Amino acid sequence: MPTDPSSAPARPLAEGVEIRPAREHEVEDLLPLMRAYCDFYETEPKDDGLRTMARALIADPEQGALFIARDGEGAAVGFASMDWKWSSLRGARIGYLEDLFVDPAQRGKGVAEALIEACAERCREHGAPALDWQTAPDNQRAQKVYERVGATGSTWVEYELEL
């Protein structure tokens, strides 16, 4: 298991896009993508909260991971964030894909699939038996991507208690 995930080599894609762990100096590059993700789900967290989350995931691999996708010109075109949680149903710590977003102009090029694979690989490195995530029931486009990577949907209903 690498001790410094940000030093891991880039993952080249056929389309000239690379996927790799994000670095501290890239937080501002990620912010517009994170904001677009939040806009898609009609939420308005403060930018400082998003920066804090990004920095925590970059700085501490025990918190999770933050991956960035960059195109051939170096522009940030996608990201994925994941964290860890314990699953009593699996008797193990599993990865949880918290966020996945690809710039609309870059969709359909395999970037989302590569970001999911980067998260899955991080889970394998940590011995996690699964990577879980959720999406909105009406997000059909995302569900097709998830099915392409071999994920299966669930019948569980999620609840949230606002505090």
N, C-alpha and C positions, 0 to 999 in steps of 0.2 A: 504494500500500500504506500503510495507516495506521501512524503511528509509535507511537501508544499505543492498543493494541487495547481497553483498558478504557474508552476514551472513545467507542467505536463505539456507534451508536444501538441501542436494543433492537429485537428482532424480535418484533412482536406476532403472536399466534396467534388464531384464531377463538374459542378457548375462554377467552380472557382470560389466557393464559399468555404470558410474554415470555421470549425466549432472548437472552442477550447474554454477552459476556466477563465472567468473574468478576472481582471486585475484592478487593484485600488484606483489607479489613474483612469480607468474606463467607466467609472460610476456615472459621470456626466454624459458620456456617450449612450449609456443604457437608459438614462432617465426619460428621454422622449418615447422610447419603446415601452417602458414600464407605464408611463402615463397613458399611452395609446391602449395598452391592455386594460388599465383601469377604466378608461373611457368606454371601451367595448362593453364592460360589465356595469357601466353606469355607477361607478363609485368615485369618490373624490378624496382619497387620502392625501395628506400633505406631502409635498416633495421631500421635506426633511425626513419624514417617516420612511419613504421609499429609499432614500440615500442610506439611512441607518440600517435598514434591512439588507441592502446590497452589501454594505461594508461588513456587516456581521457575517454574512454567508461567505464572503471572500476571505475574511481574516481567520475564520475558525471552521475547519472542515468537520468538526463534531457538531456544528450547527446545521450544516447542509452544504449546498454548493450553488453557485451561480455560473451559468455558462453563457457565453456570448457567441453570436454568429456574425462574421464579417464577410462582406463581399470582396471581390478582387481589387477594388479600389480602397479597401480598408474601412468602408462605412459599416456601422453596426446595423444589421438587418433583422436580428432576432435574439431572443434570450429564453432561457429556462431557469427557473429556480426550484430547488428541491430542499427538503429537510428530512429529518429522521423522526420516526415515531415507533413506539412499541405496539405490537399487535398481539393481543392475547389469543386471537384466533389462529395465529401462526406460531406463537411461542417464540417470537424473535422481533428484533428491530428491523423495520422495513423502511424503504425510501418512499417519500411522498412528493410527487410532482406538484408543486404549489402553483406555479405559473408557467405558461408556454405561450409565446407570442412571436409571430413573424410578420414583418412589414408586408402589407397587402401586395406591394409590387414584387415581392420575392416569393410569394406563395406558389405552390405547385412545382417547386424545384427540389424538393426533398430536404429542405432546411428543417422543417418541424420534425421529420422522422429522424434526422441526424441529431437534433437536440435531445429528443427522447432517448436515443441510443447512448448519448453521452451520459445522461442521468442513469440509465440502466447499467452502464459500465461502472459508474461510480458505486452503484449498489453492489455489483459483483465484487468490486475491490474491497468493500466493507463486509462482505459475507451476508448481505441482506438477501432474503429469498424472494423478494417481490418489490415492485415499484407500483404504487397505487396513485390514482388521481381521480378527479371528477371534472365534469363539464356541465354546462347548462343543457337541459333536455332538448332545447331547440337549436343547439349548436351542431347542426348536421355535418357541416364541413369538417369540423374538428373530429367528430365521431368517425368519419371515414378515414381520417389519418390514423386514428388510434387503432382501428380495425386493420389497417394496412401493416402496422407494426406488430400485429399479433395480440393486441390487448383484447380483453373481453369485457363487456358491460356488466353491470351489476343491477340487482333489483332493490338494493338498499335505498332508503330515503334519508336524506341528510337533514339535520336540524341545526339551528344556530340560536344561541341565547345571547342576545345583545346585552353587554354590561356597561 
